[in-house]
Amino acid sequence: MSLARHPGQPAGSAAALVTVAHGTRRAGGNEIARQITRGAGIALGVESTAAYVELSEPLLEDVVRGLDRPAAVVPLLLSTGYHVRTDLPAACAGAPAHAPVVLGRPLGPDPLLAAAQVARLEAAGIEPGAPLVLVATGSTDPKAWRDLRAASHLLADQWGTPIRTATLTGLGPRPEAVLRPGDAVSPYLLSPGLFSRRLFELCDELGHPYADVIGPHPLVIDLVADRYRSLVAGVAATA
């Protein structure tokens, strides 16, 4: 594993950016994380790499163990849950003494993600203000459901109508129980994979229009860069 160095950036000039996505067996889904990470690294002028919790390489724990400089770890996860509370801190604890890492909070909820969702809805031809359901993967962690409700409120602020929330697993109602005639669907999913395929097949079956996954939208790249800056600034302030 090696960190990507970007043009004009001297070696050792700043903490590295490490992102961590869940990982999927679908290659295209993992590529989304790499595109976001590459874009943020270029914007920041720092070395960067995309890592994964499972199902794809490199794993976060391996990236962290191989660091040769301090790093800011930005999760590409849209809500809290077991991975955020347990797996990521455990992986970051394996950083070498000469290359400490600081771990950020989940990427969502955030207004920039909501704005990216709106852009995906508009690109899909869904009329602004149409009745909308936000559909997320879901989790058994009650705090994750809280995050999803917050994400729905942020989307509602930008879309202009109340947003209902559904999940594909874990806590919360399933899309079939929430969707009403005329509803459109906004996937609260960063990358394509098993869950997006399941959701899109359901929407096609029931006749509901839907947006694409959030993906490597420029606003997502901006958000990752903002999170990196906040993490690095926080470390500098306490050094």
KOLLUM-638363 format. One record per residue (C-alpha): residue number from 1; residue in three letters; z, y, x. Coordinates in nm, 4 decimals, padded with zeros to 6 digits, always signed. Example, Ala and Ser with C-alpha at 12.3 -4.5 7.8 and 13.67 -1.06 7.14 Angstrom:
% residues 2
(1 'Ala' (+00.7800 -00.4500 +01.2300))
(2 'Ser' (+00.7140 -00.1060 +01.3670))
END
This chain:
% residues 239
(1 'Met' (+00.0000 +00.0000 +00.0000))
(2 'Ser' (-00.0797 +00.3501 +00.1230))
(3 'Leu' (-00.0389 +00.6922 -00.0277))
(4 'Ala' (-00.3549 +00.8868 -00.0971))
(5 'Arg' (-00.3912 +01.1992 +00.1165))
(6 'His' (-00.5935 +01.4806 -00.0346))
(7 'Pro' (-00.8299 +01.7235 +00.1406))
(8 'Gly' (-00.6600 +02.0075 +00.3252))
(9 'Gln' (-00.3159 +01.8500 +00.3083))
(10 'Pro' (-00.1426 +01.7982 +00.6434))
(11 'Ala' (+00.0445 +01.4720 +00.6961))
(12 'Gly' (+00.4146 +01.4905 +00.6239))
(13 'Ser' (+00.3926 +01.8323 +00.4593))
(14 'Ala' (+00.5749 +01.7527 +00.1346))
(15 'Ala' (+00.7428 +01.4854 -00.0676))
(16 'Ala' (+00.4978 +01.2312 -00.2018))
(17 'Leu' (+00.4175 +01.1928 -00.5698))
(18 'Val' (+00.4701 +00.8422 -00.7062))
(19 'Thr' (+00.3954 +00.7743 -01.0696))
(20 'Val' (+00.4978 +00.4595 -01.2506))
(21 'Ala' (+00.3269 +00.3201 -01.5597))
(22 'His' (+00.4153 +00.0045 -01.7474))
(23 'Gly' (+00.1105 -00.1896 -01.6329))
(24 'Thr' (-00.1316 -00.4013 -01.8338))
(25 'Arg' (-00.3572 -00.6986 -01.7768))
(26 'Arg' (-00.6439 -00.4758 -01.8919))
(27 'Ala' (-00.7943 -00.3132 -01.5826))
(28 'Gly' (-00.9057 -00.0009 -01.7690))
(29 'Gly' (-00.5509 +00.0682 -01.8798))
(30 'Asn' (-00.4226 +00.0622 -01.5235))
(31 'Glu' (-00.7048 +00.2905 -01.4126))
(32 'Ile' (-00.5737 +00.5622 -01.6472))
(33 'Ala' (-00.2536 +00.5836 -01.4423))
(34 'Arg' (-00.4542 +00.6080 -01.1209))
(35 'Gln' (-00.6724 +00.8869 -01.2605))
(36 'Ile' (-00.3714 +01.0882 -01.3771))
(37 'Thr' (-00.1956 +01.0396 -01.0440))
(38 'Arg' (-00.5018 +01.1296 -00.8401))
(39 'Gly' (-00.5553 +01.4456 -01.0436))
(40 'Ala' (-00.1934 +01.5558 -01.0114))
(41 'Gly' (-00.1886 +01.4820 -00.6388))
(42 'Ile' (-00.4973 +01.6942 -00.5840))
(43 'Ala' (-00.3551 +01.9779 -00.7940))
(44 'Leu' (-00.0296 +01.9689 -00.5984))
(45 'Gly' (-00.1859 +01.9074 -00.2577))
(46 'Val' (+00.0435 +01.6131 -00.1886))
(47 'Glu' (+00.0038 +01.2453 -00.1150))
(48 'Ser' (+00.0184 +01.0299 -00.4262))
(49 'Thr' (+00.0117 +00.6759 -00.5533))
(50 'Ala' (+00.0288 +00.5069 -00.8916))
(51 'Ala' (+00.2726 +00.2189 -00.9302))
(52 'Tyr' (+00.3587 -00.0138 -01.2178))
(53 'Val' (+00.6652 -00.1767 -01.3679))
(54 'Glu' (+00.4885 -00.5108 -01.4167))
(55 'Leu' (+00.1536 -00.6834 -01.4819))
(56 'Ser' (-00.0310 -00.4837 -01.2151))
(57 'Glu' (-00.0023 -00.3911 -00.8498))
(58 'Pro' (+00.1387 -00.2150 -00.6652))
(59 'Leu' (+00.4800 -00.2617 -00.8244))
(60 'Leu' (+00.7144 +00.0361 -00.8042))
(61 'Glu' (+00.9732 -00.1538 -00.6032))
(62 'Asp' (+00.7137 -00.2370 -00.3366))
(63 'Val' (+00.5851 +00.1210 -00.3207))
(64 'Val' (+00.9371 +00.2583 -00.2837))
(65 'Arg' (+01.0324 +00.0125 -00.0101))
(66 'Gly' (+00.7202 +00.1088 +00.1855))
(67 'Leu' (+00.7650 +00.4869 +00.1729))
(68 'Asp' (+00.7543 +00.6798 +00.5003))
(69 'Arg' (+00.8664 +01.0107 +00.3468))
(70 'Pro' (+01.0727 +01.1379 +00.0510))
(71 'Ala' (+00.9087 +01.1021 -00.2882))
(72 'Ala' (+00.9351 +01.2251 -00.6450))
(73 'Val' (+00.8875 +00.9431 -00.8963))
(74 'Val' (+00.7349 +01.0547 -01.2277))
(75 'Pro' (+00.7383 +00.7887 -01.5036))
(76 'Leu' (+00.4203 +00.7689 -01.7096))
(77 'Leu' (+00.6276 +00.6306 -01.9975))
(78 'Leu' (+00.6358 +00.8181 -02.3268))
(79 'Ser' (+00.9947 +00.7473 -02.4299))
(80 'Thr' (+01.3177 +00.6052 -02.2983))
(81 'Gly' (+01.4027 +00.2350 -02.3083))
(82 'Tyr' (+01.5033 -00.0567 -02.0900))
(83 'His' (+01.2459 +00.0146 -01.8201))
(84 'Val' (+01.3546 +00.3782 -01.7910))
(85 'Arg' (+01.7283 +00.3062 -01.7994))
(86 'Thr' (+01.7356 -00.0117 -01.5886))
(87 'Asp' (+01.4159 -00.1196 -01.4112))
(88 'Leu' (+01.3126 +00.2153 -01.2642))
(89 'Pro' (+01.6548 +00.3118 -01.1220))
(90 'Ala' (+01.6880 -00.0375 -00.9715))
(91 'Ala' (+01.3476 -00.0087 -00.8045))
(92 'Cys' (+01.4223 +00.3405 -00.6708))
(93 'Ala' (+01.7523 +00.2193 -00.5257))
(94 'Gly' (+01.5501 +00.0214 -00.2731))
(95 'Ala' (+01.4141 +00.3317 -00.0997))
(96 'Pro' (+01.4731 +00.3416 +00.2766))
(97 'Ala' (+01.7316 +00.5883 +00.4058))
(98 'His' (+01.4672 +00.7999 +00.5799))
(99 'Ala' (+01.2601 +00.8302 +00.2605))
(100 'Pro' (+01.4885 +00.8996 -00.0358))
(101 'Val' (+01.3375 +00.9251 -00.3830))
(102 'Val' (+01.4297 +01.1231 -00.6923))
(103 'Leu' (+01.3453 +00.9706 -01.0310))
(104 'Gly' (+01.2310 +01.1837 -01.3225))
(105 'Arg' (+01.2743 +01.1359 -01.6956))
(106 'Pro' (+01.0117 +00.9819 -01.9242))
(107 'Leu' (+00.6911 +01.1797 -01.9647))
(108 'Gly' (+00.7511 +01.2220 -02.3361))
(109 'Pro' (+00.8294 +01.3805 -02.5632))
(110 'Asp' (+00.6704 +01.7039 -02.4443))
(111 'Pro' (+00.4609 +01.9826 -02.6026))
(112 'Leu' (+00.1801 +01.9214 -02.3524))
(113 'Leu' (+00.1481 +01.5629 -02.4734))
(114 'Ala' (+00.1333 +01.6882 -02.8322))
(115 'Ala' (-00.1421 +01.9329 -02.7341))
(116 'Ala' (-00.3351 +01.6486 -02.5694))
(117 'Gln' (-00.2981 +01.4450 -02.8898))
(118 'Val' (-00.4402 +01.7344 -03.0900))
(119 'Ala' (-00.7378 +01.7497 -02.8525))
(120 'Arg' (-00.8009 +01.3768 -02.9007))
(121 'Leu' (-00.7803 +01.4157 -03.2789))
(122 'Glu' (-01.0294 +01.7015 -03.2746))
(123 'Ala' (-01.2628 +01.5047 -03.0468))
(124 'Ala' (-01.2539 +01.2216 -03.3022))
(125 'Gly' (-01.3691 +01.4624 -03.5732))
(126 'Ile' (-01.0415 +01.4607 -03.7655))
(127 'Glu' (-00.9944 +01.7841 -03.9578))
(128 'Pro' (-00.6969 +01.9986 -03.8470))
(129 'Gly' (-00.4112 +01.9711 -04.0928))
(130 'Ala' (-00.5207 +01.6303 -04.2248))
(131 'Pro' (-00.2295 +01.3996 -04.3157))
(132 'Leu' (-00.1317 +01.2202 -03.9997))
(133 'Val' (+00.0744 +00.9259 -03.8759))
(134 'Leu' (+00.1868 +00.9017 -03.5136))
(135 'Val' (+00.1896 +00.5377 -03.4033))
(136 'Ala' (+00.3732 +00.4299 -03.0878))
(137 'Thr' (+00.4379 +00.0986 -02.9175))
(138 'Gly' (+00.8069 +00.1048 -03.0110))
(139 'Ser' (+01.1287 -00.0211 -02.8546))
(140 'Thr' (+01.4577 -00.1814 -02.9540))
(141 'Asp' (+01.6424 +00.1111 -02.7925))
(142 'Pro' (+01.7668 +00.3613 -03.0556))
(143 'Lys' (+01.7127 +00.6427 -02.8048))
(144 'Ala' (+01.3445 +00.5531 -02.7910))
(145 'Trp' (+01.3187 +00.5979 -03.1693))
(146 'Arg' (+01.4843 +00.9372 -03.1277))
(147 'Asp' (+01.2207 +01.0289 -02.8684))
(148 'Leu' (+00.9400 +00.9182 -03.0986))
(149 'Arg' (+01.0727 +01.1288 -03.3833))
(150 'Ala' (+01.0877 +01.4256 -03.1448))
(151 'Ala' (+00.7276 +01.3570 -03.0420))
(152 'Ser' (+00.6262 +01.3595 -03.4090))
(153 'His' (+00.7968 +01.6953 -03.4625))
(154 'Leu' (+00.6180 +01.8418 -03.1597))
(155 'Leu' (+00.2857 +01.7143 -03.2895))
(156 'Ala' (+00.3613 +01.8538 -03.6351))
(157 'Asp' (+00.4264 +02.1969 -03.4837))
(158 'Gln' (+00.0769 +02.1990 -03.3331))
(159 'Trp' (-00.1093 +02.0133 -03.6082))
(160 'Gly' (+00.0335 +02.2211 -03.8914))
(161 'Thr' (+00.1552 +01.9441 -04.1227))
(162 'Pro' (+00.4532 +01.7049 -04.1291))
(163 'Ile' (+00.3877 +01.3904 -03.9247))
(164 'Arg' (+00.5146 +01.0470 -04.0197))
(165 'Thr' (+00.6044 +00.7943 -03.7491))
(166 'Ala' (+00.5334 +00.4230 -03.7156))
(167 'Thr' (+00.5752 +00.1668 -03.4394))
(168 'Leu' (+00.3978 -00.1546 -03.3478))
(169 'Thr' (+00.7139 -00.3274 -03.2195))
(170 'Gly' (+01.0887 -00.2691 -03.2077))
(171 'Leu' (+01.2674 -00.0170 -03.4244))
(172 'Gly' (+01.0858 +00.1827 -03.6891))
(173 'Pro' (+00.8447 +00.1015 -03.9723))
(174 'Arg' (+00.5104 -00.0657 -03.9073))
(175 'Pro' (+00.1869 +00.1288 -03.9677))
(176 'Glu' (+00.1024 -00.0831 -04.2740))
(177 'Ala' (+00.4231 +00.0385 -04.4394))
(178 'Val' (+00.3644 +00.4051 -04.3554))
(179 'Leu' (-00.0082 +00.4675 -04.3921))
(180 'Arg' (-00.1305 +00.6179 -04.7186))
(181 'Pro' (-00.4855 +00.6722 -04.8442))
(182 'Gly' (-00.6472 +00.9586 -04.6532))
(183 'Asp' (-00.4152 +00.9377 -04.3528))
(184 'Ala' (-00.5469 +00.9627 -03.9984))
(185 'Val' (-00.3752 +00.8067 -03.6981))
(186 'Ser' (-00.2709 +00.9648 -03.3686))
(187 'Pro' (-00.1884 +00.6927 -03.1131))
(188 'Tyr' (+00.1147 +00.7844 -02.9049))
(189 'Leu' (-00.0203 +00.5600 -02.6302))
(190 'Leu' (-00.1180 +00.6750 -02.2837))
(191 'Ser' (-00.3594 +00.3940 -02.1944))
(192 'Pro' (-00.5793 +00.1355 -02.3651))
(193 'Gly' (-00.4437 -00.2172 -02.3808))
(194 'Leu' (-00.3097 -00.4791 -02.6177))
(195 'Phe' (-00.1316 -00.2297 -02.8433))
(196 'Ser' (-00.4212 +00.0144 -02.8741))
(197 'Arg' (-00.6576 -00.2718 -02.9557))
(198 'Arg' (-00.4200 -00.4001 -03.2227))
(199 'Leu' (-00.3834 -00.0511 -03.3712))
(200 'Phe' (-00.7551 +00.0268 -03.3740))
(201 'Glu' (-00.8363 -00.3065 -03.5369))
(202 'Leu' (-00.5772 -00.2327 -03.8064))
(203 'Cys' (-00.7186 +00.1158 -03.8677))
(204 'Asp' (-01.0707 -00.0234 -03.8962))
(205 'Glu' (-00.9509 -00.2903 -04.1381))
(206 'Leu' (-00.7641 -00.0414 -04.3580))
(207 'Gly' (-01.0217 +00.2363 -04.3294))
(208 'His' (-00.8145 +00.5010 -04.1522))
(209 'Pro' (-00.9733 +00.7356 -03.8959))
(210 'Tyr' (-00.7996 +00.7480 -03.5605))
(211 'Ala' (-00.8008 +00.9337 -03.2315))
(212 'Asp' (-00.8334 +00.7752 -02.8899))
(213 'Val' (-00.5308 +00.7108 -02.6674))
(214 'Ile' (-00.3997 +01.0176 -02.4858))
(215 'Gly' (-00.5490 +00.9082 -02.1531))
(216 'Pro' (-00.6061 +01.1238 -01.8422))
(217 'His' (-00.6342 +01.4502 -02.0329))
(218 'Pro' (-00.6050 +01.7624 -01.8111))
(219 'Leu' (-00.2854 +01.8569 -01.9956))
(220 'Val' (-00.1306 +01.5239 -01.8989))
(221 'Ile' (-00.2219 +01.5870 -01.5361))
(222 'Asp' (-00.0640 +01.9336 -01.5644))
(223 'Leu' (+00.2505 +01.7779 -01.7085))
(224 'Val' (+00.2824 +01.5282 -01.4235))
(225 'Ala' (+00.2380 +01.8102 -01.1716))
(226 'Asp' (+00.5039 +02.0170 -01.3525))
(227 'Arg' (+00.7467 +01.7245 -01.3458))
(228 'Tyr' (+00.6897 +01.6784 -00.9736))
(229 'Arg' (+00.7588 +02.0460 -00.9060))
(230 'Ser' (+01.0805 +02.0353 -01.1101))
(231 'Leu' (+01.2034 +01.7254 -00.9300))
(232 'Val' (+01.1288 +01.8633 -00.5850))
(233 'Ala' (+01.2854 +02.1998 -00.6719))
(234 'Gly' (+01.5983 +02.0264 -00.7985))
(235 'Val' (+01.6349 +01.8281 -00.4790))
(236 'Ala' (+01.5828 +02.1393 -00.2648))
(237 'Ala' (+01.8454 +02.3296 -00.4659))
(238 'Thr' (+02.1095 +02.0631 -00.4041))
(239 'Ala' (+02.0200 +01.9899 -00.0418))
END
